[in-house]
Amino acid sequence: MSAPDSMQGNPSSGSTLFRPPKWLGFPHDNYPLSPFSSYLETHGLSIGSPGLPHALSRLQSWLTFGILEAVTQSPIDESLLISKNQDGVPVFNRINIPTIMLSWVERIKKGRTEEFRVWSKNVNTTLTQLRSLMIMMLTKRTFYSYPSILSYDDATSTILTIGCIAESIVAAKMAFHPSIAKIMGFSWSILWVSEFREKYKKDLINGKRWCAFTVSSIVGSLGLCGLEYLSSVEFEGLEHANCTDNICQANMVDVENYKPSHTPNCDTTNCVYSRPDAKLVVEMLTDGHIPIMVADDMNTDGGAAGIETHQSQDVPYLAISHVWADGLGSTTESGLPTCQIRRISGLVTNMLPKAFGASVSSPAFWMDSLCIPDNSAVRKKAIGLMAHTYREAAAVLVLDSGMLKVPSTLPHEALAVRILVSGWMRRLWTLQEGVLAKKLFFLCGDGRAVQLSDVFPEPQDMLLYPERTDIASELFRLTKWREYGTYTIGDIARALQWRATSRASDETLAIASLLDKDPASLAGLPAQSRMRELLLRLREVPRNILFLNAGKMDIDGFRWAPISLMAAHGGSQGGSQLATQSIADGGSMSVVTQAGLDGQYYAIVFPQVKLQARDKWALRDRTVERYYLITEPENQSDGVYECSLLLLDEAIQRGGAAKGIAAMKNLMESSTEGKPVCQYKRRVVIRDCLASEFEEFTGKGFRSLDANVSGKIDIRVI
């Protein structure tokens, strides 16, 4: 197998965060291999040794060459990863990381099972050690200690280079067969701190005219390698100058004043609107049938196109998926410009071989703009049939303005990026349309349609290029229902985080069918009650729903619950992601009741205390002699709050950190099952630390508390 082409260390990256960092010249070559923890000792040094080479150069080499050699158990020459930039300065360049990973993967595949049991375990141990070291050094800002030796930009790119190397190792170690050892997951988003996120956003929004909402979404969702590759891509689509972190204004429409667009070459003065028989469409929907359209494309006298209406069970059809901001929105009664009807009919005709796999003479299609009336009662009927509409279509064709600006001949990973950042991927209703499609196609600028499955990376590429898997992961989620017959609230939460809608009240209606719940019954409820009712109907939800970075409901028993799963409407803008496993798959679930959320969590209990919001504080757990530093994530209210315990998903690993919540135990209340009850207060971040760090922290005047109870607990959160 030949060495792969690299996508890493991309010199055309749109963000300086990922440029190759200055190499400080540590003499790495000509020393024997060693375990990660012994790298500096093998080189006759320690971090604290006096003299040259400088401590930062030791760290830089240890956390790059040292981690790679310890994991691959193979010597790696400096010449593979050290080059000179255009100014003649030595830099650490990751361009050959895939080649190193390829060599490692091939050795894994040729090895014996017993030989690799220990190896796989050592890889996991080494990555755990690296992660703990990086958390500590980020906290202490170690790489920024000597700006005359390593500039701020080079220190930052060194940190992110180490993170990208770690992501490459995590991807390649999947070559170990699952039967050899537990395949541990390691997220390196812990290195993606707020100052890096803000710099990245500015680079893409100001430098490359990206949509601010899209950038804000992806900086909290992709891994480091994915973010690096994404920054090299030119943003295509609508004008996004007025977009904000919370909303893409370009994709929002004023429903009251909206008008469909004509095709670019249309003589709009002579183009009339074409529409189906609205009465027939209403009758079909009222009787529970799906209306399907066939347009007469032969009329060239400037008049309206004839549109026949059929029942879906009588004719195979293609479903059209689009966003209204691209100019194709309408209702049955209003119809669309005839130029658009002709265009759509032609596209459907061209798609017949791909969509149906056989000769079909009738170019029938379903499109919301023609098949959903304005009448409120009938619209609810159509919404109730929406899932069935897309599930039964032979294929779904996506018309997106951004995709129409790129050719179908782009490399697969580049097409995947364009789909990922398209306006279509930002809208609420298109999630259901994509998930339920038997075949999903995207029309490109050269008139050819690309099938979603064709842009996914090959299995070998997934081991060598973490950015390709990272970028495609959200697109993979669109195929989960079709491939495995299941789609969880966790899948939906991750997909909706990126999306928005002009009608916030539509959220539960657009996702209910994916969860096997009836959207029509939710449509009859007040908008503010729909999310609560959907959670109650689900009953079982991932227990880490408690830790979502989202606005919360102001409803008794539901102050832990997110008001939305969309960042644009108060949902999570990053941080913890809702687990995607169902209980049947071994997922850890909590139970939603009218009175609160019942689940098992790890609790650290201490005497009731009043705390100032945003203040840092420390906690000593005397039951196990553990020490923790407590901080708060962003976007929470000010003021004073009371709490008496912390709840986490699991006990924190030594040197690790975790999201949790501060809560207040109700001393006089317990559930009917005898569970203790606590009030949700706010989100916190808990980091395990050494006793010396705890003493240093409290010595600076920060508040410290002692906990006398900790462990797993069945509890109700209200």
SVG drawing of the C-alpha trace seen along z (x, -y; Angstrom):
<svg xmlns="http://www.w3.org/2000/svg" viewBox="-62 -42 85 56">
<polyline fill="none" stroke="black" stroke-width="0.4" points="0.0,0.0 1.3,-3.4 1.7,-6.3 -1.5,-8.4 -1.8,-12.0 -1.9,-14.1 -4.6,-16.7 -2.8,-17.6 -0.7,-20.7 -2.5,-22.4 -0.5,-25.5 -3.7,-27.0 -5.6,-26.8 -7.8,-29.8 -6.8,-30.1 -3.3,-30.8 -4.2,-28.6 -3.2,-25.6 -0.1,-26.8 3.0,-24.6 4.6,-25.8 8.2,-26.9 10.5,-24.0 12.7,-24.8 15.5,-22.4 15.4,-19.6 17.9,-16.9 15.4,-14.0 17.3,-11.6 19.8,-8.8 18.2,-7.8 16.6,-4.4 12.9,-4.0 11.3,-4.4 7.9,-4.5 6.2,-7.9 6.9,-8.6 10.7,-7.9 11.3,-9.9 13.2,-12.8 15.1,-10.5 16.2,-8.4 17.5,-11.7 19.5,-12.3 17.2,-15.1 14.1,-16.0 11.8,-19.0 13.5,-20.7 17.1,-20.1 19.2,-23.3 20.8,-24.6 20.0,-23.9 18.0,-22.7 15.3,-24.9 12.4,-23.3 9.9,-24.3 11.9,-22.5 11.9,-19.4 8.2,-19.6 7.6,-20.2 9.6,-17.1 8.3,-14.9 4.6,-15.6 5.1,-15.2 7.9,-12.7 7.7,-11.1 4.0,-10.3 4.3,-9.1 7.2,-6.7 5.7,-5.4 2.4,-4.6 3.8,-3.2 6.8,-1.6 8.8,-2.6 11.6,-5.3 10.6,-8.4 13.3,-10.6 13.1,-14.4 13.3,-14.7 9.8,-13.2 8.2,-16.0 10.6,-19.0 10.8,-21.2 11.5,-24.9 8.8,-27.4 9.0,-30.1 11.1,-32.3 13.6,-29.5 12.5,-28.8 12.3,-25.2 8.7,-24.1 6.9,-21.0 4.9,-19.9 2.3,-17.1 2.2,-16.4 3.7,-12.9 1.5,-11.9 -0.8,-9.8 2.3,-8.0 3.4,-7.2 -0.1,-6.1 -0.3,-3.9 2.9,-2.1 1.5,-1.5 -1.9,-0.3 -0.2,2.2 1.9,3.6 -1.2,4.0 -3.0,5.8 -0.1,8.3 0.5,8.9 -0.7,11.6 -3.6,11.1 -1.7,11.9 1.1,9.6 -1.2,6.7 -3.3,7.1 -0.5,5.4 0.2,2.9 -3.4,1.7 -3.6,1.3 -0.4,-0.7 -1.7,-3.0 -4.8,-3.8 -2.6,-4.4 -0.2,-6.7 -3.1,-8.7 -4.6,-9.1 -1.2,-10.3 -0.9,-12.8 -4.4,-14.1 -3.8,-14.7 -0.5,-16.5 -2.2,-18.7 -5.0,-19.7 -2.5,-20.6 -0.3,-22.6 -3.3,-24.4 -4.4,-25.4 -0.9,-26.6 -0.4,-28.1 3.0,-26.4 3.6,-26.9 3.1,-30.7 5.7,-31.0 8.6,-32.2 7.2,-34.4 10.8,-35.3 11.4,-31.6 7.9,-30.7 5.5,-33.4 1.9,-33.3 0.9,-32.1 3.5,-29.4 2.6,-28.3 -1.1,-28.0 -0.3,-26.1 2.0,-23.8 -0.9,-22.9 -3.2,-22.3 -0.6,-20.3 -0.3,-18.0 -4.1,-17.6 -4.2,-16.8 -1.5,-14.2 -3.5,-12.7 -6.7,-12.6 -4.6,-10.8 -3.6,-8.2 -7.2,-7.7 -8.3,-7.2 -5.5,-4.7 -5.8,-2.6 -9.2,-1.5 -7.2,0.9 -6.9,3.0 -9.7,5.6 -12.3,4.9 -11.7,8.4 -8.1,7.5 -8.9,4.7 -11.5,2.2 -11.5,-0.6 -11.4,-3.7 -12.6,-7.0 -10.6,-10.1 -12.0,-13.5 -9.4,-16.3 -11.9,-19.1 -10.7,-19.9 -7.8,-21.7 -10.2,-23.8 -10.5,-26.6 -12.6,-29.7 -9.7,-32.0 -8.9,-29.5 -12.6,-29.3 -12.9,-33.1 -9.8,-33.5 -10.9,-30.7 -14.3,-32.4 -12.8,-35.7 -10.4,-34.1 -13.3,-32.5 -16.0,-35.2 -13.7,-38.2 -11.1,-36.5 -13.2,-34.1 -16.7,-35.6 -18.2,-32.5 -21.6,-32.6 -21.2,-33.5 -23.9,-31.0 -22.3,-28.1 -18.9,-28.9 -20.3,-29.1 -21.9,-25.8 -19.0,-23.9 -16.4,-25.2 -18.2,-23.3 -19.0,-20.2 -15.9,-19.2 -12.6,-17.8 -9.3,-19.7 -8.4,-18.0 -11.8,-18.6 -11.7,-22.3 -8.3,-22.7 -9.5,-21.2 -12.7,-23.2 -10.8,-26.5 -9.2,-25.9 -12.6,-25.8 -14.2,-28.8 -17.8,-29.3 -20.4,-29.1 -24.1,-30.1 -26.0,-33.2 -24.7,-36.5 -24.1,-36.2 -22.9,-39.6 -25.9,-40.0 -25.7,-36.6 -24.8,-36.3 -23.5,-33.6 -27.1,-32.6 -28.9,-32.8 -28.2,-32.6 -30.2,-35.6 -29.6,-34.6 -31.7,-31.4 -34.5,-33.1 -37.5,-34.2 -40.3,-36.7 -43.3,-34.3 -45.8,-37.2 -43.9,-39.0 -42.2,-36.1 -42.2,-35.7 -40.7,-32.8 -37.9,-33.5 -37.8,-33.0 -35.0,-31.0 -31.9,-33.2 -32.7,-33.3 -36.4,-33.8 -38.2,-36.8 -40.1,-37.5 -42.6,-39.9 -44.1,-37.1 -43.8,-34.3 -47.1,-33.4 -47.5,-31.2 -48.5,-27.5 -50.4,-25.7 -52.1,-22.3 -55.9,-21.9 -56.0,-23.1 -59.4,-21.5 -58.1,-18.1 -55.0,-18.4 -57.1,-19.3 -59.4,-16.4 -56.5,-13.9 -54.9,-15.1 -58.2,-15.1 -58.7,-11.5 -55.1,-10.6 -53.5,-10.4 -50.3,-12.0 -50.7,-14.2 -48.0,-13.8 -47.4,-16.2 -46.7,-15.6 -46.0,-18.8 -46.8,-19.2 -43.4,-20.5 -44.4,-20.8 -46.3,-24.1 -44.0,-26.8 -46.5,-29.5 -45.8,-31.5 -48.9,-30.2 -49.0,-28.2 -47.8,-24.6 -50.4,-22.0 -50.0,-20.1 -51.7,-16.8 -52.3,-15.6 -52.1,-11.9 -52.1,-9.8 -48.7,-8.6 -49.7,-4.9 -50.6,-5.2 -47.2,-6.4 -43.6,-6.2 -42.2,-9.7 -39.2,-11.8 -39.3,-14.1 -37.8,-17.6 -36.0,-19.0 -35.0,-22.6 -34.8,-25.7 -37.2,-28.5 -34.4,-31.1 -33.3,-29.8 -36.6,-31.0 -38.6,-27.9 -41.1,-28.2 -44.8,-28.5 -48.2,-26.8 -50.6,-24.8 -52.9,-27.8 -50.2,-30.2 -48.0,-27.8 -44.6,-28.6 -43.4,-30.6 -43.8,-28.5 -40.1,-28.7 -39.4,-26.9 -42.0,-24.2 -40.3,-23.5 -36.9,-23.4 -38.1,-21.0 -39.8,-18.8 -36.7,-18.6 -34.5,-17.8 -36.9,-15.0 -36.9,-13.6 -33.0,-13.6 -33.1,-11.9 -35.4,-9.0 -32.6,-6.4 -30.7,-7.2 -33.8,-7.4 -35.8,-4.4 -33.1,-2.2 -35.4,-1.4 -37.3,-3.0 -40.1,-5.1 -41.9,-7.4 -43.7,-9.7 -41.6,-12.4 -43.7,-12.5 -42.6,-14.5 -43.6,-15.7 -42.7,-19.2 -44.0,-21.1 -44.5,-24.3 -47.1,-22.6 -48.4,-19.8 -49.0,-21.6 -52.0,-24.0 -52.1,-27.2 -55.2,-26.0 -54.1,-25.5 -56.1,-22.3 -55.1,-20.7 -51.5,-21.8 -51.5,-19.8 -52.7,-16.8 -49.9,-17.2 -47.3,-17.5 -48.7,-14.3 -48.0,-12.6 -44.6,-14.2 -42.6,-11.2 -44.5,-8.8 -44.0,-11.1 -40.3,-11.1 -40.0,-7.4 -42.0,-6.2 -40.3,-8.4 -38.0,-6.5 -35.3,-9.2 -34.9,-12.7 -33.2,-15.4 -31.8,-18.4 -31.7,-21.8 -29.4,-24.0 -27.9,-27.3 -24.5,-26.6 -24.2,-23.1 -25.3,-24.7 -22.1,-26.7 -19.7,-23.7 -19.0,-21.0 -19.8,-17.3 -16.1,-16.5 -14.7,-17.9 -12.9,-15.3 -15.3,-13.4 -14.1,-15.1 -14.5,-18.5 -18.1,-17.7 -18.7,-16.4 -17.6,-19.7 -19.9,-21.7 -22.9,-19.5 -22.0,-19.9 -22.0,-23.7 -24.8,-24.1 -28.0,-26.0 -29.9,-22.8 -28.0,-21.3 -28.9,-24.4 -32.7,-24.1 -35.0,-22.2 -37.4,-20.4 -34.7,-19.1 -33.4,-16.8 -36.4,-14.5 -36.3,-14.8 -32.7,-13.6 -32.9,-10.9 -36.0,-9.2 -34.7,-9.2 -34.1,-5.8 -31.5,-7.6 -30.4,-11.1 -28.9,-13.2 -27.5,-16.7 -27.7,-18.7 -24.4,-20.4 -23.5,-23.3 -22.7,-21.2 -26.2,-19.7 -25.1,-16.4 -26.5,-14.9 -24.1,-13.4 -25.5,-10.7 -24.7,-11.2 -23.2,-7.7 -20.6,-8.5 -18.9,-11.2 -18.2,-9.1 -14.6,-8.1 -13.3,-4.6 -12.6,-2.4 -8.9,-2.8 -9.1,-6.6 -11.0,-6.6 -7.9,-5.1 -5.5,-7.7 -7.5,-10.9 -9.4,-11.8 -10.7,-15.0 -12.5,-13.0 -14.4,-10.9 -14.9,-14.0 -16.5,-16.0 -18.5,-13.0 -19.8,-12.0 -22.8,-14.4 -23.6,-13.2 -23.3,-9.5 -26.0,-10.4 -28.4,-11.0 -28.1,-7.3 -28.6,-5.8 -32.4,-5.3 -32.1,-3.8 -29.2,-1.5 -30.1,-0.5 -33.8,-1.3 -33.3,-3.5 -32.9,-7.2 -32.5,-8.3 -33.1,-11.6 -29.3,-11.9 -29.0,-11.6 -31.6,-14.3 -30.0,-16.6 -26.7,-16.5 -28.2,-17.1 -30.5,-19.9 -27.8,-21.8 -26.7,-23.1 -30.2,-23.9 -32.8,-26.7 -36.3,-27.5 -38.5,-30.5 -41.2,-29.0 -39.6,-27.9 -42.9,-26.2 -42.3,-23.7 -39.3,-22.0 -41.2,-19.1 -43.4,-18.6 -40.4,-18.2 -38.7,-15.5 -41.6,-13.6 -41.9,-11.1 -38.2,-10.3 -38.9,-9.2 -42.1,-7.2 -44.3,-9.9 -47.3,-11.4 -46.6,-15.0 -50.3,-15.8 -51.2,-15.3 -48.4,-17.7 -49.6,-20.3 -52.8,-20.7 -50.8,-21.7 -49.6,-25.2 -46.2,-25.8 -44.5,-26.2 -45.8,-22.8 -44.7,-20.7 -41.1,-20.0 -42.2,-19.0 -44.9,-16.7 -42.4,-15.1 -40.0,-14.3 -42.8,-12.8 -43.8,-10.6 -40.3,-9.5 -40.0,-8.7 -36.4,-7.4 -33.7,-9.9 -29.9,-9.8 -29.0,-10.6 -26.4,-13.2 -29.3,-15.4 -28.8,-17.0 -25.5,-18.5 -26.5,-20.1 -25.3,-23.6 -28.8,-24.9 -31.4,-27.3 -33.7,-25.5 -37.5,-25.4 -39.1,-27.5 -41.6,-24.7 -41.8,-22.9 -40.1,-19.5 -38.5,-20.5 -35.9,-23.1 -33.3,-20.6 -34.8,-20.2 -33.6,-22.1 -36.1,-24.5 -34.9,-23.6 -32.3,-21.3 -31.4,-24.1 -28.7,-26.6 -30.6,-29.3 -33.6,-28.9 -31.9,-28.5 -30.4,-25.0 -26.9,-23.9 -24.1,-25.8 -21.4,-23.2 -20.0,-21.3 -21.6,-18.0 -23.4,-16.1 -26.4,-14.0 -25.6,-10.3 -26.9,-8.5 -27.3,-5.0 -30.7,-3.6 -31.1,-1.5 -31.3,1.6 -27.8,0.7 -26.4,0.4 -27.0,-3.3 -27.4,-4.8 -30.9,-6.3 -32.9,-8.5 -36.7,-8.5 -38.8,-11.6 -41.8,-11.9 -44.3,-14.6 -42.4,-15.4 -38.9,-15.4 -36.0,-13.5 -35.2,-10.2 -31.7,-8.8 -28.5,-7.4 -25.6,-9.9 -22.3,-10.3 -22.9,-12.7 -20.5,-14.7 -22.4,-16.0 -21.3,-18.8 -23.0,-21.2 -25.4,-23.7 -23.6,-26.9 -24.4,-30.2 -22.2,-30.9 -21.8,-33.8 -22.4,-32.9 -19.2,-32.6 -16.9,-32.4 -14.3,-29.7 -14.1,-27.4 -12.5,-24.2 -13.8,-21.0 -12.1,-18.3 -13.8,-14.9 -12.6,-13.5 -14.2,-10.1 -11.7,-9.2 -9.1,-12.1 -9.8,-13.6 -9.4,-17.3 -11.4,-19.3 -11.5,-22.8 -14.9,-24.1 -15.6,-26.6 -18.6,-27.6 -19.1,-27.4 -20.2,-30.5 -23.8,-31.8 -25.3,-31.5 -27.1,-34.0 -25.5,-36.2 -26.5,-36.3 -26.3,-34.2 -27.4,-30.6 -27.5,-27.8 -26.3,-24.3 -25.4,-21.2 -24.2,-18.7 -22.6,-18.2 -24.0,-15.6 -21.8,-14.1 -22.3,-11.3 -19.5,-9.2 -16.6,-9.6 -13.9,-11.8 -10.6,-10.1 -7.4,-11.1 -6.2,-14.3 -9.4,-14.6 -12.3,-17.0 -16.0,-16.6 -19.2,-18.6 -21.6,-18.5 -24.4,-20.4 -24.7,-22.1 -27.9,-21.2 -29.7,-21.8 -31.0,-18.7 -34.6,-19.1 -34.2,-17.9 -37.9,-17.6 -38.9,-15.9 -38.4,-12.5 -40.1,-10.8 -42.9,-8.3 -40.2,-5.6 -38.1,-7.0 -35.5,-8.7 -34.0,-11.9 -35.0,-15.0 -32.8,-17.9 -33.3,-21.2 -31.3,-22.0 -29.2,-25.1 -26.6,-25.6 -23.9,-23.9 -20.4,-23.5 -17.0,-22.1 -15.2,-19.9 -11.5,-19.2 -9.5,-16.7 -6.3,-18.2 -3.4,-17.4 -3.4,-18.3 -0.6,-20.8 -2.7,-22.5 -5.7,-22.6 -3.6,-24.2 -2.1,-26.7 -5.6,-27.6 -7.1,-28.1 -4.0,-29.9 -5.0,-32.6 -8.2,-33.3 -10.6,-31.1 -13.3,-29.4 -12.9,-25.7 -15.5,-23.2 -15.3,-19.7 -17.5,-16.9 -18.1,-13.9 -20.3,-11.8 -19.7,-10.7 -20.7,-7.9 -23.5,-6.6 -27.0,-7.7 -30.5,-7.2 -32.0,-10.7 -34.8,-12.9 -33.8,-16.3 -36.5,-18.9"/>
</svg>
